Amino acid sequence: MHKLVIVIPAYFEEEVLDSTISTLTQILEQLSEEKKISGGSTLLIVNDGSTDQTWPIIEKYHKSNHFVSGINLSRNYGHQNALWAGMTAASVDADIVVTIDADLQDDPNSIIEMVDAYHAGYDVVYG
């Protein structure tokens, strides 16, 4: 079974994280139930030095939602560096890595299509 890690850079995202985690958890549950990904798949949320409640929210969900994990950067390094940190960490044991912004400005249901494309033999899928 293939492990999917969804990397989510987050900077001052306390207002959207509850909804984002709920939406992406539903997608992971669906893909897992359909046997398209392993149950060990995760949401890897990278806190990019936020001083609001972003990191405490990530910690709260990590304790109650087995899909949620996080990286807490010591300061703001910028969106691309937070993304890179998450992708680097995910590459250690992920078969599939998908990135999405915490505000879900891109359609999160596209993740399902991307996983399907991966299973159809594509190495890189860009949405």
Backbone atoms as SQL, in Angstrom:
CREATE TABLE atoms (id INTEGER PRIMARY KEY, chain TEXT, resi INTEGER, resn TEXT, atom TEXT, x REAL, y REAL, z REAL);
INSERT INTO atoms VALUES
  (1, 'A', 1, 'MET', 'N', 0.857, -1.177, 0.000),
  (2, 'A', 1, 'MET', 'CA', 0.000, 0.000, 0.000),
  (3, 'A', 1, 'MET', 'C', 0.902, 1.239, 0.000),
  (4, 'A', 2, 'HIS', 'N', 0.488, 2.269, -0.678),
  (5, 'A', 2, 'HIS', 'CA', 1.290, 3.470, -0.864),
  (6, 'A', 2, 'HIS', 'C', 0.978, 4.522, 0.195),
  (7, 'A', 3, 'LYS', 'N', 2.043, 5.085, 0.762),
  (8, 'A', 3, 'LYS', 'CA', 1.878, 6.129, 1.769),
  (9, 'A', 3, 'LYS', 'C', 1.830, 7.494, 1.100),
  (10, 'A', 4, 'LEU', 'N', 0.771, 8.237, 1.392),
  (11, 'A', 4, 'LEU', 'CA', 0.592, 9.595, 0.900),
  (12, 'A', 4, 'LEU', 'C', 0.883, 10.566, 2.033),
  (13, 'A', 5, 'VAL', 'N', 1.687, 11.572, 1.761),
  (14, 'A', 5, 'VAL', 'CA', 1.884, 12.671, 2.704),
  (15, 'A', 5, 'VAL', 'C', 1.450, 13.952, 2.003),
  (16, 'A', 6, 'ILE', 'N', 0.503, 14.644, 2.618),
  (17, 'A', 6, 'ILE', 'CA', 0.063, 15.945, 2.119),
  (18, 'A', 6, 'ILE', 'C', 0.793, 17.001, 2.929),
  (19, 'A', 7, 'VAL', 'N', 1.644, 17.769, 2.270),
  (20, 'A', 7, 'VAL', 'CA', 2.443, 18.806, 2.917),
  (21, 'A', 7, 'VAL', 'C', 1.694, 20.129, 2.826),
  (22, 'A', 8, 'ILE', 'N', 1.528, 20.772, 3.990),
  (23, 'A', 8, 'ILE', 'CA', 0.746, 21.998, 4.080),
  (24, 'A', 8, 'ILE', 'C', 1.568, 23.071, 4.793),
  (25, 'A', 9, 'PRO', 'N', 2.161, 24.013, 4.057),
  (26, 'A', 9, 'PRO', 'CA', 2.844, 25.118, 4.732),
  (27, 'A', 9, 'PRO', 'C', 1.800, 26.016, 5.386),
  (28, 'A', 10, 'ALA', 'N', 2.100, 26.490, 6.593),
  (29, 'A', 10, 'ALA', 'CA', 1.118, 27.296, 7.322),
  (30, 'A', 10, 'ALA', 'C', 1.790, 28.483, 7.990),
  (31, 'A', 11, 'TYR', 'N', 1.270, 29.651, 7.731),
  (32, 'A', 11, 'TYR', 'CA', 1.767, 30.881, 8.356),
  (33, 'A', 11, 'TYR', 'C', 0.560, 31.733, 8.724),
  (34, 'A', 12, 'PHE', 'N', 0.345, 31.867, 10.031),
  (35, 'A', 12, 'PHE', 'CA', -0.813, 32.596, 10.560),
  (36, 'A', 12, 'PHE', 'C', -2.115, 32.050, 9.968),
  (37, 'A', 13, 'GLU', 'N', -2.341, 30.766, 10.190),
  (38, 'A', 13, 'GLU', 'CA', -3.496, 30.073, 9.598),
  (39, 'A', 13, 'GLU', 'C', -4.507, 29.598, 10.637),
  (40, 'A', 14, 'GLU', 'N', -4.477, 30.181, 11.844),
  (41, 'A', 14, 'GLU', 'CA', -5.363, 29.706, 12.909),
  (42, 'A', 14, 'GLU', 'C', -6.842, 29.746, 12.514),
  (43, 'A', 15, 'GLU', 'N', -7.228, 30.679, 11.669),
  (44, 'A', 15, 'GLU', 'CA', -8.643, 30.813, 11.306),
  (45, 'A', 15, 'GLU', 'C', -9.131, 29.714, 10.368),
  (46, 'A', 16, 'VAL', 'N', -8.221, 29.083, 9.632),
  (47, 'A', 16, 'VAL', 'CA', -8.661, 28.093, 8.643),
  (48, 'A', 16, 'VAL', 'C', -8.248, 26.662, 8.973),
  (49, 'A', 17, 'LEU', 'N', -7.362, 26.475, 9.937),
  (50, 'A', 17, 'LEU', 'CA', -6.806, 25.134, 10.168),
  (51, 'A', 17, 'LEU', 'C', -7.845, 24.089, 10.550),
  (52, 'A', 18, 'ASP', 'N', -8.802, 24.439, 11.387),
  (53, 'A', 18, 'ASP', 'CA', -9.829, 23.450, 11.764),
  (54, 'A', 18, 'ASP', 'C', -10.529, 22.907, 10.525),
  (55, 'A', 19, 'SER', 'N', -10.961, 23.799, 9.670),
  (56, 'A', 19, 'SER', 'CA', -11.661, 23.405, 8.450),
  (57, 'A', 19, 'SER', 'C', -10.740, 22.644, 7.499),
  (58, 'A', 20, 'THR', 'N', -9.515, 23.114, 7.355),
  (59, 'A', 20, 'THR', 'CA', -8.551, 22.470, 6.469),
  (60, 'A', 20, 'THR', 'C', -8.259, 21.045, 6.921),
  (61, 'A', 21, 'ILE', 'N', -8.005, 20.874, 8.201),
  (62, 'A', 21, 'ILE', 'CA', -7.699, 19.545, 8.725),
  (63, 'A', 21, 'ILE', 'C', -8.904, 18.627, 8.566),
  (64, 'A', 22, 'SER', 'N', -10.089, 19.135, 8.826),
  (65, 'A', 22, 'SER', 'CA', -11.298, 18.326, 8.665),
  (66, 'A', 22, 'SER', 'C', -11.471, 17.885, 7.214),
  (67, 'A', 23, 'THR', 'N', -11.339, 18.807, 6.282),
  (68, 'A', 23, 'THR', 'CA', -11.513, 18.494, 4.860),
  (69, 'A', 23, 'THR', 'C', -10.476, 17.488, 4.384),
  (70, 'A', 24, 'LEU', 'N', -9.227, 17.718, 4.721),
  (71, 'A', 24, 'LEU', 'CA', -8.162, 16.833, 4.244),
  (72, 'A', 24, 'LEU', 'C', -8.190, 15.475, 4.945),
  (73, 'A', 25, 'THR', 'N', -8.641, 15.443, 6.193),
  (74, 'A', 25, 'THR', 'CA', -8.805, 14.163, 6.889),
  (75, 'A', 25, 'THR', 'C', -9.858, 13.322, 6.182),
  (76, 'A', 26, 'GLN', 'N', -10.954, 13.943, 5.760),
  (77, 'A', 26, 'GLN', 'CA', -11.999, 13.214, 5.029),
  (78, 'A', 26, 'GLN', 'C', -11.449, 12.622, 3.736),
  (79, 'A', 27, 'ILE', 'N', -10.595, 13.367, 3.061),
  (80, 'A', 27, 'ILE', 'CA', -10.002, 12.870, 1.819),
  (81, 'A', 27, 'ILE', 'C', -9.079, 11.693, 2.106),
  (82, 'A', 28, 'LEU', 'N', -8.257, 11.795, 3.144),
  (83, 'A', 28, 'LEU', 'CA', -7.378, 10.676, 3.500),
  (84, 'A', 28, 'LEU', 'C', -8.186, 9.451, 3.905),
  (85, 'A', 29, 'GLU', 'N', -9.251, 9.656, 4.662),
  (86, 'A', 29, 'GLU', 'CA', -10.102, 8.529, 5.064),
  (87, 'A', 29, 'GLU', 'C', -10.720, 7.854, 3.846),
  (88, 'A', 30, 'GLN', 'N', -11.216, 8.652, 2.899),
  (89, 'A', 30, 'GLN', 'CA', -11.823, 8.096, 1.696),
  (90, 'A', 30, 'GLN', 'C', -10.795, 7.291, 0.897),
  (91, 'A', 31, 'LEU', 'N', -9.635, 7.869, 0.668),
  (92, 'A', 31, 'LEU', 'CA', -8.603, 7.176, -0.108),
  (93, 'A', 31, 'LEU', 'C', -8.135, 5.907, 0.596),
  (94, 'A', 32, 'SER', 'N', -8.073, 5.954, 1.913),
  (95, 'A', 32, 'SER', 'CA', -7.669, 4.781, 2.691),
  (96, 'A', 32, 'SER', 'C', -8.732, 3.687, 2.617),
  (97, 'A', 33, 'GLU', 'N', -10.003, 4.072, 2.764),
  (98, 'A', 33, 'GLU', 'CA', -11.102, 3.111, 2.677),
  (99, 'A', 33, 'GLU', 'C', -11.160, 2.453, 1.295),
  (100, 'A', 34, 'GLU', 'N', -10.813, 3.215, 0.263),
  (101, 'A', 34, 'GLU', 'CA', -10.808, 2.696, -1.103),
  (102, 'A', 34, 'GLU', 'C', -9.518, 1.925, -1.423),
  (103, 'A', 35, 'LYS', 'N', -8.658, 1.788, -0.417),
  (104, 'A', 35, 'LYS', 'CA', -7.388, 1.048, -0.554),
  (105, 'A', 35, 'LYS', 'C', -6.460, 1.665, -1.603),
  (106, 'A', 36, 'LYS', 'N', -6.541, 2.984, -1.755),
  (107, 'A', 36, 'LYS', 'CA', -5.665, 3.684, -2.690),
  (108, 'A', 36, 'LYS', 'C', -4.402, 4.191, -2.003),
  (109, 'A', 37, 'ILE', 'N', -4.458, 4.319, -0.668),
  (110, 'A', 37, 'ILE', 'CA', -3.308, 4.738, 0.131),
  (111, 'A', 37, 'ILE', 'C', -3.304, 3.934, 1.421),
  (112, 'A', 38, 'SER', 'N', -2.176, 3.950, 2.099),
  (113, 'A', 38, 'SER', 'CA', -2.081, 3.235, 3.376),
  (114, 'A', 38, 'SER', 'C', -2.705, 4.057, 4.498),
  (115, 'A', 39, 'GLY', 'N', -3.083, 3.370, 5.547),
  (116, 'A', 39, 'GLY', 'CA', -3.618, 4.037, 6.732),
  (117, 'A', 39, 'GLY', 'C', -2.576, 4.875, 7.449),
  (118, 'A', 40, 'GLY', 'N', -1.314, 4.681, 7.110),
  (119, 'A', 40, 'GLY', 'CA', -0.231, 5.455, 7.706),
  (120, 'A', 40, 'GLY', 'C', 0.035, 6.769, 6.991),
  (121, 'A', 41, 'SER', 'N', -0.824, 7.121, 6.048),
  (122, 'A', 41, 'SER', 'CA', -0.676, 8.384, 5.332),
  (123, 'A', 41, 'SER', 'C', -0.931, 9.544, 6.281),
  (124, 'A', 42, 'THR', 'N', -0.377, 10.724, 5.951),
  (125, 'A', 42, 'THR', 'CA', -0.448, 11.840, 6.904),
  (126, 'A', 42, 'THR', 'C', -0.662, 13.190, 6.246),
  (127, 'A', 43, 'LEU', 'N', -1.114, 14.110, 7.080),
  (128, 'A', 43, 'LEU', 'CA', -1.092, 15.537, 6.785),
  (129, 'A', 43, 'LEU', 'C', 0.121, 16.073, 7.527),
  (130, 'A', 44, 'LEU', 'N', 1.087, 16.597, 6.824),
  (131, 'A', 44, 'LEU', 'CA', 2.282, 17.168, 7.448),
  (132, 'A', 44, 'LEU', 'C', 2.177, 18.684, 7.342),
  (133, 'A', 45, 'ILE', 'N', 1.812, 19.310, 8.450),
  (134, 'A', 45, 'ILE', 'CA', 1.607, 20.750, 8.473),
  (135, 'A', 45, 'ILE', 'C', 2.889, 21.408, 8.981),
  (136, 'A', 46, 'VAL', 'N', 3.420, 22.314, 8.175),
  (137, 'A', 46, 'VAL', 'CA', 4.676, 22.986, 8.512),
  (138, 'A', 46, 'VAL', 'C', 4.355, 24.400, 8.980),
  (139, 'A', 47, 'ASN', 'N', 4.504, 24.634, 10.293),
  (140, 'A', 47, 'ASN', 'CA', 4.293, 25.969, 10.839),
  (141, 'A', 47, 'ASN', 'C', 5.524, 26.807, 10.528),
  (142, 'A', 48, 'ASP', 'N', 5.335, 27.829, 9.721),
  (143, 'A', 48, 'ASP', 'CA', 6.444, 28.671, 9.254),
  (144, 'A', 48, 'ASP', 'C', 6.659, 29.872, 10.169),
  (145, 'A', 49, 'GLY', 'N', 6.836, 29.598, 11.459),
  (146, 'A', 49, 'GLY', 'CA', 7.156, 30.650, 12.411),
  (147, 'A', 49, 'GLY', 'C', 5.985, 31.497, 12.855),
  (148, 'A', 50, 'SER', 'N', 4.771, 31.003, 12.700),
  (149, 'A', 50, 'SER', 'CA', 3.589, 31.761, 13.132),
  (150, 'A', 50, 'SER', 'C', 3.651, 32.008, 14.631),
  (151, 'A', 51, 'THR', 'N', 3.191, 33.173, 15.043),
  (152, 'A', 51, 'THR', 'CA', 3.119, 33.480, 16.478),
  (153, 'A', 51, 'THR', 'C', 1.676, 33.515, 16.970),
  (154, 'A', 52, 'ASP', 'N', 0.736, 33.148, 16.111),
  (155, 'A', 52, 'ASP', 'CA', -0.661, 33.033, 16.528),
  (156, 'A', 52, 'ASP', 'C', -0.877, 31.618, 17.081),
  (157, 'A', 53, 'GLN', 'N', -2.050, 31.075, 16.961),
  (158, 'A', 53, 'GLN', 'CA', -2.362, 29.747, 17.504),
  (159, 'A', 53, 'GLN', 'C', -2.139, 28.615, 16.502),
  (160, 'A', 54, 'THR', 'N', -1.476, 28.891, 15.385),
  (161, 'A', 54, 'THR', 'CA', -1.270, 27.860, 14.369),
  (162, 'A', 54, 'THR', 'C', -0.597, 26.626, 14.962),
  (163, 'A', 55, 'TRP', 'N', 0.527, 26.783, 15.644),
  (164, 'A', 55, 'TRP', 'CA', 1.226, 25.613, 16.177),
  (165, 'A', 55, 'TRP', 'C', 0.422, 24.902, 17.270),
  (166, 'A', 56, 'PRO', 'N', -0.166, 25.610, 18.238),
  (167, 'A', 56, 'PRO', 'CA', -0.999, 24.899, 19.222),
  (168, 'A', 56, 'PRO', 'C', -2.155, 24.115, 18.587),
  (169, 'A', 57, 'ILE', 'N', -2.722, 24.611, 17.512),
  (170, 'A', 57, 'ILE', 'CA', -3.796, 23.880, 16.827),
  (171, 'A', 57, 'ILE', 'C', -3.235, 22.600, 16.214),
  (172, 'A', 58, 'ILE', 'N', -2.067, 22.693, 15.593),
  (173, 'A', 58, 'ILE', 'CA', -1.423, 21.505, 15.019),
  (174, 'A', 58, 'ILE', 'C', -1.157, 20.483, 16.122),
  (175, 'A', 59, 'GLU', 'N', -0.637, 20.932, 17.254),
  (176, 'A', 59, 'GLU', 'CA', -0.366, 20.023, 18.379),
  (177, 'A', 59, 'GLU', 'C', -1.646, 19.365, 18.879),
  (178, 'A', 60, 'LYS', 'N', -2.732, 20.141, 18.980),
  (179, 'A', 60, 'LYS', 'CA', -4.017, 19.604, 19.441),
  (180, 'A', 60, 'LYS', 'C', -4.492, 18.486, 18.517),
  (181, 'A', 61, 'TYR', 'N', -4.444, 18.725, 17.231),
  (182, 'A', 61, 'TYR', 'CA', -4.902, 17.713, 16.280),
  (183, 'A', 61, 'TYR', 'C', -3.968, 16.511, 16.224),
  (184, 'A', 62, 'HIS', 'N', -2.685, 16.734, 16.429),
  (185, 'A', 62, 'HIS', 'CA', -1.739, 15.616, 16.434),
  (186, 'A', 62, 'HIS', 'C', -2.109, 14.615, 17.535),
  (187, 'A', 63, 'LYS', 'N', -2.622, 15.116, 18.650),
  (188, 'A', 63, 'LYS', 'CA', -3.007, 14.258, 19.774),
  (189, 'A', 63, 'LYS', 'C', -4.325, 13.521, 19.524),
  (190, 'A', 64, 'SER', 'N', -5.203, 14.095, 18.691),
  (191, 'A', 64, 'SER', 'CA', -6.533, 13.513, 18.531),
  (192, 'A', 64, 'SER', 'C', -6.808, 12.933, 17.143),
  (193, 'A', 65, 'ASN', 'N', -5.946, 13.193, 16.179),
  (194, 'A', 65, 'ASN', 'CA', -6.176, 12.762, 14.805),
  (195, 'A', 65, 'ASN', 'C', -4.903, 12.085, 14.310),
  (196, 'A', 66, 'HIS', 'N', -4.951, 10.776, 14.101),
  (197, 'A', 66, 'HIS', 'CA', -3.726, 10.037, 13.759),
  (198, 'A', 66, 'HIS', 'C', -3.137, 10.433, 12.409),
  (199, 'A', 67, 'PHE', 'N', -3.879, 11.169, 11.599),
  (200, 'A', 67, 'PHE', 'CA', -3.351, 11.618, 10.313),
  (201, 'A', 67, 'PHE', 'C', -2.454, 12.857, 10.445),
  (202, 'A', 68, 'VAL', 'N', -2.586, 13.613, 11.523),
  (203, 'A', 68, 'VAL', 'CA', -1.930, 14.922, 11.630),
  (204, 'A', 68, 'VAL', 'C', -0.559, 14.822, 12.284),
  (205, 'A', 69, 'SER', 'N', 0.430, 15.397, 11.587),
  (206, 'A', 69, 'SER', 'CA', 1.763, 15.577, 12.153),
  (207, 'A', 69, 'SER', 'C', 2.221, 16.977, 11.787),
  (208, 'A', 70, 'GLY', 'N', 3.294, 17.429, 12.412),
  (209, 'A', 70, 'GLY', 'CA', 3.710, 18.797, 12.139),
  (210, 'A', 70, 'GLY', 'C', 5.200, 19.016, 12.303),
  (211, 'A', 71, 'ILE', 'N', 5.641, 20.069, 11.694),
  (212, 'A', 71, 'ILE', 'CA', 6.999, 20.588, 11.850),
  (213, 'A', 71, 'ILE', 'C', 6.837, 22.035, 12.286),
  (214, 'A', 72, 'ASN', 'N', 7.573, 22.445, 13.304),
  (215, 'A', 72, 'ASN', 'CA', 7.496, 23.812, 13.821),
  (216, 'A', 72, 'ASN', 'C', 8.822, 24.509, 13.552),
  (217, 'A', 73, 'LEU', 'N', 8.851, 25.360, 12.526),
  (218, 'A', 73, 'LEU', 'CA', 10.080, 26.086, 12.214),
  (219, 'A', 73, 'LEU', 'C', 10.309, 27.186, 13.251),
  (220, 'A', 74, 'SER', 'N', 11.566, 27.444, 13.564),
  (221, 'A', 74, 'SER', 'CA', 11.917, 28.368, 14.637),
  (222, 'A', 74, 'SER', 'C', 11.582, 29.819, 14.328),
  (223, 'A', 75, 'ARG', 'N', 11.459, 30.134, 13.048),
  (224, 'A', 75, 'ARG', 'CA', 11.090, 31.492, 12.644),
  (225, 'A', 75, 'ARG', 'C', 10.465, 31.408, 11.256),
  (226, 'A', 76, 'ASN', 'N', 10.031, 32.529, 10.740),
  (227, 'A', 76, 'ASN', 'CA', 9.445, 32.562, 9.404),
  (228, 'A', 76, 'ASN', 'C', 10.554, 32.497, 8.355),
  (229, 'A', 77, 'TYR', 'N', 10.546, 31.412, 7.593),
  (230, 'A', 77, 'TYR', 'CA', 11.536, 31.231, 6.528),
  (231, 'A', 77, 'TYR', 'C', 10.934, 31.501, 5.152),
  (232, 'A', 78, 'GLY', 'N', 9.632, 31.669, 5.065),
  (233, 'A', 78, 'GLY', 'CA', 8.968, 31.916, 3.797),
  (234, 'A', 78, 'GLY', 'C', 8.279, 30.669, 3.281),
  (235, 'A', 79, 'HIS', 'N', 7.263, 30.906, 2.482),
  (236, 'A', 79, 'HIS', 'CA', 6.404, 29.840, 1.977),
  (237, 'A', 79, 'HIS', 'C', 7.193, 28.729, 1.287),
  (238, 'A', 80, 'GLN', 'N', 8.064, 29.086, 0.351),
  (239, 'A', 80, 'GLN', 'CA', 8.796, 28.078, -0.417),
  (240, 'A', 80, 'GLN', 'C', 9.732, 27.255, 0.463),
  (241, 'A', 81, 'ASN', 'N', 10.362, 27.884, 1.435),
  (242, 'A', 81, 'ASN', 'CA', 11.244, 27.142, 2.335),
  (243, 'A', 81, 'ASN', 'C', 10.464, 26.226, 3.268),
  (244, 'A', 82, 'ALA', 'N', 9.289, 26.676, 3.703),
  (245, 'A', 82, 'ALA', 'CA', 8.438, 25.807, 4.521),
  (246, 'A', 82, 'ALA', 'C', 7.969, 24.610, 3.697),
  (247, 'A', 83, 'LEU', 'N', 7.619, 24.866, 2.462),
  (248, 'A', 83, 'LEU', 'CA', 7.214, 23.803, 1.550),
  (249, 'A', 83, 'LEU', 'C', 8.368, 22.814, 1.353),
  (250, 'A', 84, 'TRP', 'N', 9.539, 23.343, 1.135),
  (251, 'A', 84, 'TRP', 'CA', 10.731, 22.507, 0.936),
  (252, 'A', 84, 'TRP', 'C', 11.016, 21.659, 2.178),
  (253, 'A', 85, 'ALA', 'N', 10.917, 22.258, 3.359),
  (254, 'A', 85, 'ALA', 'CA', 11.154, 21.526, 4.609),
  (255, 'A', 85, 'ALA', 'C', 10.168, 20.362, 4.727),
  (256, 'A', 86, 'GLY', 'N', 8.919, 20.611, 4.418),
  (257, 'A', 86, 'GLY', 'CA', 7.908, 19.559, 4.487),
  (258, 'A', 86, 'GLY', 'C', 8.144, 18.470, 3.459),
  (259, 'A', 87, 'MET', 'N', 8.477, 18.851, 2.250),
  (260, 'A', 87, 'MET', 'CA', 8.724, 17.857, 1.198),
  (261, 'A', 87, 'MET', 'C', 9.968, 17.025, 1.507),
  (262, 'A', 88, 'THR', 'N', 10.975, 17.664, 2.069),
  (263, 'A', 88, 'THR', 'CA', 12.190, 16.938, 2.452),
  (264, 'A', 88, 'THR', 'C', 11.875, 15.909, 3.533),
  (265, 'A', 89, 'ALA', 'N', 11.117, 16.320, 4.536),
  (266, 'A', 89, 'ALA', 'CA', 10.742, 15.392, 5.606),
  (267, 'A', 89, 'ALA', 'C', 9.856, 14.272, 5.061),
  (268, 'A', 90, 'ALA', 'N', 8.919, 14.617, 4.191),
  (269, 'A', 90, 'ALA', 'CA', 7.997, 13.620, 3.643),
  (270, 'A', 90, 'ALA', 'C', 8.713, 12.602, 2.773),
  (271, 'A', 91, 'SER', 'N', 9.756, 13.027, 2.081),
  (272, 'A', 91, 'SER', 'CA', 10.439, 12.142, 1.135),
  (273, 'A', 91, 'SER', 'C', 11.147, 10.972, 1.804),
  (274, 'A', 92, 'VAL', 'N', 11.297, 11.017, 3.112),
  (275, 'A', 92, 'VAL', 'CA', 11.974, 9.937, 3.836),
  (276, 'A', 92, 'VAL', 'C', 11.218, 8.623, 3.701),
  (277, 'A', 93, 'ASP', 'N', 9.877, 8.673, 3.796),
  (278, 'A', 93, 'ASP', 'CA', 9.134, 7.413, 3.737),
  (279, 'A', 93, 'ASP', 'C', 7.826, 7.476, 2.954),
  (280, 'A', 94, 'ALA', 'N', 7.575, 8.577, 2.257),
  (281, 'A', 94, 'ALA', 'CA', 6.344, 8.694, 1.473),
  (282, 'A', 94, 'ALA', 'C', 6.547, 8.129, 0.082),
  (283, 'A', 95, 'ASP', 'N', 5.499, 7.498, -0.427),
  (284, 'A', 95, 'ASP', 'CA', 5.486, 7.073, -1.824),
  (285, 'A', 95, 'ASP', 'C', 4.925, 8.173, -2.711),
  (286, 'A', 96, 'ILE', 'N', 3.980, 8.940, -2.144),
  (287, 'A', 96, 'ILE', 'CA', 3.304, 10.014, -2.860),
  (288, 'A', 96, 'ILE', 'C', 3.350, 11.260, -1.978),
  (289, 'A', 97, 'VAL', 'N', 3.763, 12.388, -2.554),
  (290, 'A', 97, 'VAL', 'CA', 3.767, 13.659, -1.832),
  (291, 'A', 97, 'VAL', 'C', 2.923, 14.648, -2.633),
  (292, 'A', 98, 'VAL', 'N', 1.966, 15.257, -1.939),
  (293, 'A', 98, 'VAL', 'CA', 1.114, 16.282, -2.527),
  (294, 'A', 98, 'VAL', 'C', 1.253, 17.520, -1.655),
  (295, 'A', 99, 'THR', 'N', 1.319, 18.689, -2.278),
  (296, 'A', 99, 'THR', 'CA', 1.365, 19.936, -1.515),
  (297, 'A', 99, 'THR', 'C', 0.095, 20.730, -1.770),
  (298, 'A', 100, 'ILE', 'N', -0.338, 21.429, -0.729),
  (299, 'A', 100, 'ILE', 'CA', -1.514, 22.293, -0.853),
  (300, 'A', 100, 'ILE', 'C', -1.401, 23.383, 0.202),
  (301, 'A', 101, 'ASP', 'N', -1.869, 24.579, -0.133),
  (302, 'A', 101, 'ASP', 'CA', -1.840, 25.680, 0.830),
  (303, 'A', 101, 'ASP', 'C', -2.911, 25.481, 1.898),
  (304, 'A', 102, 'ALA', 'N', -2.647, 26.003, 3.082),
  (305, 'A', 102, 'ALA', 'CA', -3.539, 25.801, 4.226),
  (306, 'A', 102, 'ALA', 'C', -4.917, 26.418, 4.036),
  (307, 'A', 103, 'ASP', 'N', -5.028, 27.427, 3.183),
  (308, 'A', 103, 'ASP', 'CA', -6.340, 28.036, 2.976),
  (309, 'A', 103, 'ASP', 'C', -7.178, 27.281, 1.944),
  (310, 'A', 104, 'LEU', 'N', -6.642, 26.186, 1.417),
  (311, 'A', 104, 'LEU', 'CA', -7.318, 25.340, 0.432),
  (312, 'A', 104, 'LEU', 'C', -7.836, 26.150, -0.759),
  (313, 'A', 105, 'GLN', 'N', -7.017, 27.110, -1.198),
  (314, 'A', 105, 'GLN', 'CA', -7.408, 27.911, -2.365),
  (315, 'A', 105, 'GLN', 'C', -7.510, 27.051, -3.627),
  (316, 'A', 106, 'ASP', 'N', -6.781, 25.936, -3.648),
  (317, 'A', 106, 'ASP', 'CA', -6.919, 24.969, -4.734),
  (318, 'A', 106, 'ASP', 'C', -7.869, 23.875, -4.269),
  (319, 'A', 107, 'ASP', 'N', -8.588, 23.279, -5.190),
  (320, 'A', 107, 'ASP', 'CA', -9.589, 22.272, -4.865),
  (321, 'A', 107, 'ASP', 'C', -8.938, 21.040, -4.237),
  (322, 'A', 108, 'PRO', 'N', -9.203, 20.776, -2.964),
  (323, 'A', 108, 'PRO', 'CA', -8.588, 19.616, -2.321),
  (324, 'A', 108, 'PRO', 'C', -9.042, 18.281, -2.906),
  (325, 'A', 109, 'ASN', 'N', -10.191, 18.253, -3.577),
  (326, 'A', 109, 'ASN', 'CA', -10.643, 17.015, -4.207),
  (327, 'A', 109, 'ASN', 'C', -9.755, 16.602, -5.376),
  (328, 'A', 110, 'SER', 'N', -8.949, 17.530, -5.863),
  (329, 'A', 110, 'SER', 'CA', -7.980, 17.202, -6.910),
  (330, 'A', 110, 'SER', 'C', -6.958, 16.190, -6.413),
  (331, 'A', 111, 'ILE', 'N', -6.774, 16.123, -5.099),
  (332, 'A', 111, 'ILE', 'CA', -5.840, 15.158, -4.527),
  (333, 'A', 111, 'ILE', 'C', -6.272, 13.737, -4.905),
  (334, 'A', 112, 'ILE', 'N', -7.563, 13.488, -4.899),
  (335, 'A', 112, 'ILE', 'CA', -8.079, 12.170, -5.268),
  (336, 'A', 112, 'ILE', 'C', -7.700, 11.851, -6.717),
  (337, 'A', 113, 'GLU', 'N', -7.881, 12.826, -7.595),
  (338, 'A', 113, 'GLU', 'CA', -7.511, 12.639, -8.998),
  (339, 'A', 113, 'GLU', 'C', -6.006, 12.437, -9.162),
  (340, 'A', 114, 'MET', 'N', -5.222, 13.148, -8.370),
  (341, 'A', 114, 'MET', 'CA', -3.766, 13.006, -8.444),
  (342, 'A', 114, 'MET', 'C', -3.322, 11.611, -8.014),
  (343, 'A', 115, 'VAL', 'N', -3.932, 11.098, -6.958),
  (344, 'A', 115, 'VAL', 'CA', -3.599, 9.749, -6.504),
  (345, 'A', 115, 'VAL', 'C', -4.005, 8.730, -7.568),
  (346, 'A', 116, 'ASP', 'N', -5.151, 8.934, -8.185),
  (347, 'A', 116, 'ASP', 'CA', -5.575, 8.044, -9.272),
  (348, 'A', 116, 'ASP', 'C', -4.575, 8.085, -10.424),
  (349, 'A', 117, 'ALA', 'N', -4.081, 9.264, -10.759),
  (350, 'A', 117, 'ALA', 'CA', -3.086, 9.390, -11.835),
  (351, 'A', 117, 'ALA', 'C', -1.793, 8.683, -11.457),
  (352, 'A', 118, 'TYR', 'N', -1.409, 8.794, -10.196),
  (353, 'A', 118, 'TYR', 'CA', -0.217, 8.087, -9.723),
  (354, 'A', 118, 'TYR', 'C', -0.389, 6.579, -9.933),
  (355, 'A', 119, 'HIS', 'N', -1.549, 6.071, -9.551),
  (356, 'A', 119, 'HIS', 'CA', -1.815, 4.638, -9.712),
  (357, 'A', 119, 'HIS', 'C', -1.917, 4.230, -11.181),
  (358, 'A', 120, 'ALA', 'N', -2.206, 5.187, -12.055),
  (359, 'A', 120, 'ALA', 'CA', -2.252, 4.910, -13.500),
  (360, 'A', 120, 'ALA', 'C', -0.859, 4.918, -14.119),
  (361, 'A', 121, 'GLY', 'N', 0.163, 5.228, -13.311),
  (362, 'A', 121, 'GLY', 'CA', 1.531, 5.139, -13.802),
  (363, 'A', 121, 'GLY', 'C', 2.277, 6.452, -13.952),
  (364, 'A', 122, 'TYR', 'N', 1.629, 7.576, -13.651),
  (365, 'A', 122, 'TYR', 'CA', 2.326, 8.846, -13.763),
  (366, 'A', 122, 'TYR', 'C', 3.297, 9.043, -12.591),
  (367, 'A', 123, 'ASP', 'N', 4.488, 9.552, -12.889),
  (368, 'A', 123, 'ASP', 'CA', 5.473, 9.841, -11.849),
  (369, 'A', 123, 'ASP', 'C', 5.281, 11.217, -11.243),
  (370, 'A', 124, 'VAL', 'N', 4.856, 12.178, -12.070),
  (371, 'A', 124, 'VAL', 'CA', 4.653, 13.540, -11.623),
  (372, 'A', 124, 'VAL', 'C', 3.279, 13.984, -12.105),
  (373, 'A', 125, 'VAL', 'N', 2.502, 14.532, -11.174),
  (374, 'A', 125, 'VAL', 'CA', 1.188, 15.069, -11.503),
  (375, 'A', 125, 'VAL', 'C', 1.174, 16.497, -10.979),
  (376, 'A', 126, 'TYR', 'N', 0.796, 17.425, -11.819),
  (377, 'A', 126, 'TYR', 'CA', 0.770, 18.835, -11.441),
  (378, 'A', 126, 'TYR', 'C', -0.643, 19.361, -11.618),
  (379, 'A', 127, 'GLY', 'N', -1.159, 20.032, -10.605),
  (380, 'A', 127, 'GLY', 'CA', -2.527, 20.538, -10.701),
  (381, 'A', 127, 'GLY', 'C', -2.604, 22.026, -10.594);
